[in-house]
């Protein structure tokens, strides 16, 4: 039960952190988090800043990539975020437009 509560709190905390960036300039995010590992077109004149962290689960031999994708409009203001966990590296991850 405690593990479940910890997971829920962690997810909730991450959502609060990501939500706090909405409306902020992307340059402020880059100064705080560093440059993204990759960028992509958001399909609307802006861009998607892709941050990735590799996780290896030795017990199962799995490689995971935890992604945070921050969407910036054409004025450089952050307006949306998305997270995902994928087996594919950043060069192969498929980016969606919201």
Backbone torsions as a table, in degrees:
resi	resn	phi	psi	omega
1	UNK	NA	-42.1	179.5
2	UNK	-63.4	-37.5	177.7
3	UNK	-62.1	-42.9	178.5
4	UNK	-60.0	-45.3	179.5
5	UNK	-63.5	-40.9	179.1
6	UNK	-63.2	-41.5	179.2
7	UNK	-65.0	-45.0	179.1
8	UNK	-61.9	-44.7	179.9
9	UNK	-63.0	-42.3	179.4
10	UNK	-60.8	-45.7	178.9
11	UNK	-63.5	-42.9	-180.0
12	UNK	-64.1	-42.2	179.3
13	UNK	-63.6	-42.5	178.7
14	UNK	-62.8	-41.9	178.5
15	UNK	-60.9	-41.5	179.1
16	UNK	-63.1	-41.9	179.3
17	UNK	-64.0	-47.8	-178.8
18	UNK	-66.1	-40.0	177.2
19	UNK	-62.4	-32.6	-178.6
20	UNK	-65.7	-19.4	178.6
21	UNK	-83.5	-14.8	-177.5
22	UNK	-64.3	132.4	-178.1
23	UNK	88.8	-5.5	-179.8
24	UNK	-89.9	156.3	176.4
25	UNK	-70.6	141.7	-179.7
26	UNK	-61.2	-30.9	179.8
27	UNK	-62.3	-34.6	177.5
28	UNK	-66.6	-39.9	176.4
29	UNK	-62.3	-45.9	-179.2
30	UNK	-63.0	-39.0	177.3
31	UNK	-64.9	-33.4	-178.8
32	UNK	-82.4	-47.6	-174.0
33	UNK	-95.7	-15.1	-173.4
34	UNK	92.1	175.3	-179.2
35	UNK	-67.8	146.2	177.3
36	UNK	-67.9	156.7	178.8
37	UNK	-71.4	-23.5	-179.4
38	UNK	-163.9	156.0	171.8
39	UNK	-126.1	159.4	177.8
40	UNK	-145.5	159.3	176.4
41	UNK	-72.7	136.8	179.1
42	UNK	-87.7	1.1	178.6
43	UNK	79.8	4.9	-176.6
44	UNK	-137.9	22.3	179.8
45	UNK	91.7	-4.8	178.6
46	UNK	-108.2	-158.3	-179.8
47	UNK	-144.0	164.3	176.4
48	UNK	-114.1	122.5	176.8
49	UNK	-93.1	120.8	-173.7
50	UNK	-107.4	119.6	175.5
51	UNK	-111.4	138.6	-176.3
52	UNK	-139.5	144.2	175.2
53	UNK	-130.5	126.4	-179.3
54	UNK	-85.5	134.3	177.7
55	UNK	-125.7	133.5	178.7
56	UNK	-117.7	125.8	177.0
57	UNK	-102.0	99.0	-172.7
58	UNK	-61.7	-38.2	-177.5
59	UNK	-56.0	-37.5	-177.2
60	UNK	-107.9	-7.9	-178.6
61	UNK	71.4	27.8	-177.8
62	UNK	-95.3	141.7	168.6
63	UNK	-108.8	127.1	176.0
64	UNK	-122.0	151.1	170.7
65	UNK	-119.8	123.7	174.5
66	UNK	-95.7	119.9	-175.9
67	UNK	-108.3	141.5	166.9
68	UNK	-122.9	122.5	180.0
69	UNK	-116.3	120.3	-177.6
70	UNK	-110.3	122.3	-175.5
71	UNK	-95.3	128.2	178.2
72	UNK	-120.0	136.2	178.6
73	UNK	-76.6	-177.8	-175.6
74	UNK	-67.9	-11.8	175.8
75	UNK	-95.3	-1.0	178.5
76	UNK	86.1	16.5	179.6
77	UNK	-98.5	131.9	179.4
78	UNK	-71.5	130.9	-176.1
79	UNK	-130.4	-9.9	-177.4
80	UNK	-160.9	153.3	174.2
81	UNK	-139.0	160.0	177.6
82	UNK	-152.1	142.6	174.6
83	UNK	-120.6	154.4	174.7
84	UNK	-158.8	162.9	174.3
85	UNK	-124.6	123.8	-174.4
86	UNK	-132.4	157.8	172.6
87	UNK	-86.0	-12.8	-175.2
88	UNK	-92.4	145.2	178.7
89	UNK	-72.6	166.8	-176.4
90	UNK	-56.0	-31.6	-179.8
91	UNK	-69.2	-18.4	-177.2
92	UNK	-113.7	-7.0	-176.4
93	UNK	-65.8	138.6	178.7
94	UNK	-87.3	126.6	-178.6
95	UNK	-102.3	132.6	179.6
96	UNK	-108.0	158.2	177.5
97	UNK	-94.3	81.3	178.9
98	UNK	57.6	NA	NA
